[in-house]
């Protein structure tokens, strides 16, 4: 099954953010780390492309299809595109 983005909606999956402590340990600080979403489907008329990672201002709607949880991000709520 394929989800196709319509209008200003971006179809994304959540990206887990890990923080590395000075000692080399990875800490999971879900309360403090930002929510990043990876684009899996985007409308071609916008500058955001499949594979981009996004930082958004609001909590997006979500739905589960074929065992994968998808998040539907409105293009207007994107604060930044995250580059590794």
C-alpha positions as CSV (number, residue, x, y, z in Angstrom):
1,X,0.0,0.0,0.0
2,X,1.2,3.5,-0.8
3,X,0.0,6.7,1.0
4,X,0.0,9.7,-1.3
5,X,0.3,13.2,0.1
6,X,-2.4,15.7,-0.9
7,X,-2.6,19.4,-0.6
8,X,-0.4,20.8,2.2
9,X,-0.1,17.4,3.9
10,X,3.2,15.6,4.3
11,X,3.1,11.8,5.1
12,X,5.9,11.1,7.6
13,X,7.2,8.5,10.1
14,X,8.7,9.4,13.5
15,X,12.5,9.4,13.8
16,X,13.9,8.3,17.2
17,X,16.4,10.9,18.5
18,X,19.2,9.6,20.7
19,X,21.5,11.9,22.6
20,X,25.1,10.9,23.2
21,X,26.5,11.7,26.7
22,X,30.1,12.8,27.2
23,X,30.9,9.3,28.6
24,X,29.8,7.8,25.3
25,X,26.5,6.5,26.6
26,X,23.3,7.1,24.6
27,X,20.6,8.6,26.6
28,X,16.9,8.5,25.7
29,X,15.5,11.9,26.8
30,X,12.1,11.8,25.1
31,X,10.8,14.7,27.2
32,X,13.6,17.1,26.2
33,X,14.4,16.0,22.6
34,X,12.5,17.5,19.7
35,X,10.2,15.3,17.6
36,X,11.7,14.6,14.2
37,X,9.7,13.2,11.3
38,X,11.0,11.7,8.1
39,X,9.0,12.4,5.0
40,X,7.8,9.4,3.0
41,X,5.4,11.2,0.7
42,X,5.2,14.9,-0.3
43,X,3.3,17.1,-2.7
44,X,5.7,18.0,-5.6
45,X,4.8,21.7,-5.5
46,X,6.6,22.3,-2.1
47,X,10.3,22.5,-1.4
48,X,10.2,19.5,1.1
49,X,11.1,16.2,-0.5
50,X,10.9,12.5,0.4
51,X,13.7,11.6,2.8
52,X,13.9,15.1,4.5
53,X,13.7,15.2,8.3
54,X,11.4,17.8,9.8
55,X,11.1,19.6,13.1
56,X,7.4,20.7,13.5
57,X,5.6,23.1,15.8
58,X,2.5,21.0,16.6
59,X,1.7,17.4,17.2
60,X,0.5,15.8,13.9
61,X,-2.4,13.5,13.4
62,X,-1.4,9.8,13.2
63,X,-2.7,6.5,11.8
64,X,-1.4,3.0,11.6
65,X,-1.4,1.2,8.2
66,X,0.2,-2.2,7.5
67,X,1.9,-2.2,10.9
68,X,3.6,1.2,10.4
69,X,2.6,4.4,12.3
70,X,2.3,7.4,9.9
71,X,2.1,11.0,11.0
72,X,0.3,13.6,8.8
73,X,2.2,16.9,9.1
74,X,0.7,20.1,7.7
75,X,3.3,22.0,5.6
76,X,2.5,25.2,7.5
77,X,3.6,23.6,10.8
78,X,7.2,22.8,9.6
79,X,9.7,24.9,11.6
80,X,12.9,23.5,9.9
81,X,14.3,20.8,7.8
82,X,17.0,18.9,9.7
83,X,20.2,18.0,8.0
84,X,22.6,15.4,9.5
